[in-house]
Amino acid sequence: MAFAGLKKQINKANQFMNEKIGGVEGTKLDDEFVEMERKTDIMCELVEELQLKTKEFLHPNPASRAKMSAVKGIGKLSGQAKAATYPQPEGVLGETMIAYGRKIGEDNLYASALIESGESMKQIADIKYNLDDNIKMNVLEPLHQLSTKDIKEVQHHRKKLQGRRLDFDCKKRKKDKGGSHVTDDEIKLAEDKFAESLHLAQMGMHNLLDNDVEQISQLATFAENLVDYHRQCTEILEVLATTLQEKKNEAASLPRPEFVPKTLSDLGVMDTLNGGLPSTNISASPLPSPMKSPARSPMMQSPAAVALYDFEPENPGELAFNEGDTINLTQRIDENWFEGSLNGKSGMFPVSYVNVTNPLP
């Protein structure tokens, strides 16, 4: 049975090639059907691209997307799949502001302003997670269903139509050439199947293309979610801007006591040139000129690493390089992966492929 099915597929493929190469005339479908097929092909491409670009819009960092996919893939293999959360940059920035504000000390006005800013950024990150969930549910999920159900069914009927058309044309040609082994009943059966597939393919494509209300509703929902997200962000940032302005005015109104640097004698340091007695004229000595801060020195080098081997990416979000390339390090993602940039491109790469010449701070 399997051999017979394979032989049938080969025969259909040969018939198709005969039409293409040998110029054998087959049953022609009208221009309206051809146009419907063209629009269906565009719709199939559109649905795939919309899903891809919407995910990139929600999660713009390719390294984080790649890491989420890797974690999800490993989880599925181990039977412990869990949802990987995309690190919203607003939340990451907010955590940094709060952490350093607390290190400085909350009694300091600048530290207090940092913490206020960090809390606001974390609120924005939470709102962005809600936006993420809403768009996944109301936009991405319907697109996924359209792709895996409706479009898949339409493509199935189109493929079946092609096979049945070839089968009908083949039997008809054999009959016309005097093939006695092809009966009228066989031709009629092939014609009926061809007509059935034509009907199903047309109806499927029509339903797919004639769906403006639902598709525009998805776009409207997308826009409404963005409006709501930006409105809430604006409200949070307006409150933050007012709070920071008040703190700035408070800092400006505070008296600024004169700062007098201590001398060595103030610190109890003995002058060895004066017999171990405290120096009496040390305060008269000119103060040394301030040194440049290392952070501002042009000699400071950025974190970097030199490639030990060529690296060819296998997943989106990975950075390609050749042996000997110097890669600017951005961050260490985990014990196995760095994130860095080279020639204007950014991405992840394995730690074991490089030699760090200037480590990350």
ZIFEN-V994357 format. One record per pair of residues at least 12 apart in sequence whose C-alpha atoms are under 10 Angstrom apart, sorted by the first residue. I is the first residue (numbers start at 1). J is the second residue. If there is no record, write none. Layout:
I_J + I_J
This chain:
8_163 + 8_167 + 9_163 + 11_166 + 11_167 + 11_170 + 12_162 + 12_163 + 12_164 + 12_165 + 12_166 + 12_167 + 12_170 + 13_163 + 13_166 + 14_166 + 15_163 + 15_166 + 15_167 + 15_169 + 15_170 + 16_162 + 16_163 + 16_165 + 16_166 + 16_167 + 16_170 + 19_166 + 24_169 + 24_173 + 25_169 + 25_173 + 26_165 + 26_166 + 26_168 + 26_169 + 26_170 + 26_172 + 26_173 + 27_165 + 27_166 + 27_168 + 27_169 + 28_165 + 29_165 + 29_198 + 33_198 + 33_201 + 33_202 + 33_205 + 36_201 + 36_202 + 36_205 + 36_206 + 36_209 + 37_158 + 37_201 + 37_202 + 37_205 + 37_206 + 39_205 + 39_208 + 39_209 + 40_151 + 40_154 + 40_155 + 40_204 + 40_205 + 40_206 + 40_208 + 40_209 + 41_151 + 41_155 + 41_205 + 43_147 + 43_151 + 43_205 + 43_208 + 43_209 + 44_146 + 44_147 + 44_151 + 44_152 + 44_155 + 44_208 + 45_147 + 46_143 + 47_140 + 47_143 + 47_144 + 47_146 + 47_147 + 47_151 + 48_143 + 48_144 + 48_146 + 48_147 + 50_139 + 50_140 + 50_143 + 51_136 + 51_139 + 51_140 + 51_141 + 51_142 + 51_143 + 51_144 + 51_147 + 52_140 + 54_135 + 54_136 + 54_139 + 54_140 + 55_132 + 55_135 + 55_136 + 55_140 + 57_132 + 58_86 + 58_88 + 58_128 + 58_129 + 58_131 + 58_132 + 58_133 + 58_135 + 58_136 + 59_86 + 59_87 + 59_88 + 59_89 + 59_132 + 60_86 + 60_88 + 60_89 + 61_86 + 61_87 + 61_88 + 61_89 + 61_317 + 61_346 + 61_347 + 62_315 + 62_316 + 62_317 + 62_318 + 62_346 + 62_347 + 62_348 + 63_315 + 63_316 + 63_317 + 63_318 + 63_319 + 63_333 + 63_338 + 63_339 + 63_340 + 63_346 + 63_347 + 63_348 + 63_349 + 64_84 + 64_85 + 64_86 + 64_87 + 64_88 + 64_317 + 64_333 + 64_339 + 64_347 + 64_348 + 65_84 + 65_85 + 65_86 + 65_87 + 65_316 + 65_317 + 66_315 + 66_316 + 66_317 + 66_318 + 66_347 + 66_348 + 67_84 + 67_86 + 67_315 + 67_316 + 67_317 + 67_318 + 67_333 + 67_337 + 67_348 + 68_83 + 68_84 + 68_85 + 68_86 + 68_87 + 69_83 + 69_84 + 69_315 + 69_316 + 70_84 + 70_315 + 71_83 + 71_84 + 72_84 + 85_129 + 86_129 + 86_132 + 87_125 + 87_129 + 88_121 + 88_122 + 88_124 + 88_125 + 88_126 + 88_128 + 88_129 + 89_121 + 89_122 + 89_124 + 89_125 + 90_118 + 90_120 + 90_121 + 90_122 + 90_123 + 90_124 + 90_125 + 90_126 + 90_128 + 91_118 + 91_119 + 91_120 + 91_121 + 91_122 + 91_123 + 91_124 + 91_125 + 91_126 + 91_128 + 92_118 + 92_121 + 92_122 + 92_125 + 93_117 + 93_118 + 93_119 + 93_121 + 93_122 + 93_125 + 94_114 + 94_115 + 94_116 + 94_117 + 94_118 + 94_119 + 94_120 + 94_121 + 94_122 + 94_123 + 94_124 + 94_125 + 95_115 + 95_117 + 95_118 + 95_119 + 95_121 + 95_122 + 96_114 + 96_115 + 96_118 + 97_111 + 97_112 + 97_113 + 97_114 + 97_115 + 97_116 + 97_117 + 97_118 + 97_119 + 97_121 + 98_111 + 98_112 + 98_113 + 98_114 + 98_115 + 98_116 + 98_117 + 98_118 + 98_119 + 98_121 + 98_122 + 99_111 + 99_114 + 99_115 + 99_118 + 100_114 + 100_115 + 100_118 + 101_113 + 101_114 + 101_115 + 101_116 + 101_117 + 101_118 + 102_114 + 102_115 + 108_251 + 109_244 + 109_247 + 109_248 + 109_250 + 109_251 + 110_244 + 110_247 + 110_248 + 110_251 + 112_244 + 112_247 + 113_240 + 113_243 + 113_244 + 113_245 + 113_246 + 113_247 + 113_248 + 114_244 + 116_240 + 116_243 + 116_244 + 117_237 + 117_240 + 117_241 + 117_243 + 117_244 + 118_240 + 119_236 + 119_240 + 120_233 + 120_236 + 120_237 + 120_239 + 120_240 + 121_233 + 121_236 + 121_237 + 121_240 + 123_232 + 123_233 + 123_236 + 123_237 + 124_229 + 124_230 + 124_232 + 124_233 + 124_234 + 124_236 + 124_237 + 125_233 + 127_228 + 127_229 + 127_230 + 127_232 + 127_233 + 128_226 + 128_229 + 128_230 + 128_232 + 128_233 + 129_229 + 130_225 + 130_229 + 131_222 + 131_225 + 131_226 + 131_228 + 131_229 + 131_230 + 132_225 + 134_221 + 134_222 + 134_225 + 134_226 + 135_218 + 135_221 + 135_222 + 135_223 + 135_225 + 135_226 + 136_222 + 138_217 + 138_218 + 138_219 + 138_221 + 138_222 + 138_225 + 139_215 + 139_217 + 139_218 + 139_219 + 139_220 + 139_221 + 139_222 + 140_218 + 140_222 + 142_214 + 142_215 + 142_218 + 143_215 + 143_218 + 146_208 + 150_204 + 150_205 + 150_207 + 150_208 + 151_204 + 151_205 + 151_208 + 153_200 + 153_201 + 153_204 + 153_205 + 154_200 + 154_201 + 154_202 + 154_203 + 154_204 + 154_205 + 154_206 + 154_207 + 154_208 + 155_201 + 155_204 + 155_205 + 156_197 + 156_200 + 156_201 + 156_204 + 157_196 + 157_197 + 157_198 + 157_199 + 157_200 + 157_201 + 157_202 + 157_203 + 157_204 + 157_205 + 158_197 + 158_198 + 158_200 + 158_201 + 158_202 + 158_204 + 158_205 + 159_197 + 159_201 + 160_193 + 160_194 + 160_196 + 160_197 + 160_198 + 160_200 + 160_201 + 161_193 + 161_194 + 161_195 + 161_196 + 161_197 + 161_198 + 161_199 + 161_200 + 161_201 + 162_194 + 162_197 + 162_198 + 163_194 + 163_197 + 164_190 + 164_191 + 164_192 + 164_193 + 164_194 + 164_195 + 164_196 + 164_197 + 164_198 + 165_190 + 165_191 + 165_193 + 165_194 + 165_195 + 165_197 + 165_198 + 166_190 + 166_194 + 167_187 + 167_190 + 167_191 + 167_193 + 167_194 + 168_186 + 168_187 + 168_188 + 168_189 + 168_190 + 168_191 + 168_192 + 168_193 + 168_194 + 169_187 + 169_190 + 169_191 + 169_194 + 170_187 + 170_190 + 171_183 + 171_184 + 171_186 + 171_187 + 171_188 + 171_190 + 171_191 + 172_184 + 172_186 + 172_187 + 172_188 + 172_190 + 172_191 + 174_187 + 175_187 + 261_287 + 262_283 + 263_282 + 263_283 + 263_284 + 263_285 + 263_287 + 264_278 + 264_279 + 264_282 + 264_283 + 265_277 + 265_278 + 265_279 + 265_280 + 265_281 + 265_282 + 265_283 + 266_278 + 266_282 + 266_283 + 301_357 + 301_358 + 301_359 + 302_328 + 302_329 + 302_330 + 302_357 + 302_358 + 302_359 + 302_360 + 302_361 + 303_327 + 303_328 + 303_329 + 303_330 + 303_331 + 303_340 + 303_356 + 303_357 + 303_358 + 303_359 + 303_360 + 303_361 + 304_326 + 304_327 + 304_328 + 304_329 + 304_330 + 304_340 + 304_341 + 304_354 + 304_355 + 304_356 + 304_357 + 304_358 + 304_359 + 304_360 + 305_324 + 305_325 + 305_326 + 305_327 + 305_328 + 305_329 + 305_338 + 305_340 + 305_351 + 305_353 + 305_354 + 305_355 + 305_356 + 305_357 + 305_358 + 305_359 + 305_360 + 306_321 + 306_322 + 306_323 + 306_324 + 306_325 + 306_326 + 306_327 + 306_328 + 306_353 + 306_354 + 306_355 + 306_356 + 306_357 + 306_358 + 307_321 + 307_322 + 307_323 + 307_324 + 307_325 + 307_326 + 307_327 + 307_351 + 307_352 + 307_353 + 307_354 + 307_355 + 307_356 + 308_321 + 308_322 + 308_323 + 308_324 + 308_325 + 308_326 + 308_352 + 308_353 + 308_354 + 308_355 + 309_321 + 309_322 + 309_323 + 309_324 + 309_325 + 309_352 + 309_353 + 309_354 + 309_355 + 310_322 + 310_323 + 310_324 + 310_325 + 310_353 + 310_354 + 311_323 + 311_349 + 311_350 + 311_353 + 311_354 + 312_349 + 313_347 + 313_348 + 313_349 + 315_348 + 316_347 + 316_348 + 317_339 + 317_345 + 317_346 + 317_347 + 317_348 + 317_349 + 318_337 + 318_338 + 318_339 + 318_340 + 318_345 + 318_346 + 318_347 + 318_348 + 318_349 + 318_350 + 319_338 + 319_339 + 319_340 + 319_341 + 319_342 + 319_345 + 319_346 + 319_347 + 319_348 + 319_349 + 319_350 + 320_341 + 320_342 + 320_345 + 320_346 + 320_347 + 320_348 + 320_349 + 321_341 + 321_342 + 321_343 + 321_349 + 321_353 + 323_353 + 323_354 + 324_354 + 324_355 + 325_342 + 325_343 + 325_354 + 326_341 + 326_342 + 326_343 + 326_354 + 326_355 + 326_356 + 326_357 + 327_339 + 327_340 + 327_341 + 327_342 + 327_343 + 327_346 + 327_354 + 327_355 + 327_356 + 327_357 + 328_340 + 328_341 + 328_342 + 328_343 + 328_346 + 328_356 + 328_358 + 328_360 + 329_341 + 329_342 + 329_346 + 329_348 + 329_356 + 329_358 + 329_359 + 329_360 + 330_346 + 330_347 + 330_348 + 330_360 + 331_348 + 331_360 + 331_361 + 332_348 + 332_349 + 332_351 + 332_360 + 333_348 + 333_349 + 333_351 + 334_350 + 334_351 + 335_350 + 335_351 + 335_352 + 336_349 + 336_350 + 336_351 + 336_352 + 337_349 + 337_350 + 337_351 + 337_352 + 337_353 + 338_350 + 338_351 + 338_352 + 338_353 + 338_354 + 339_351
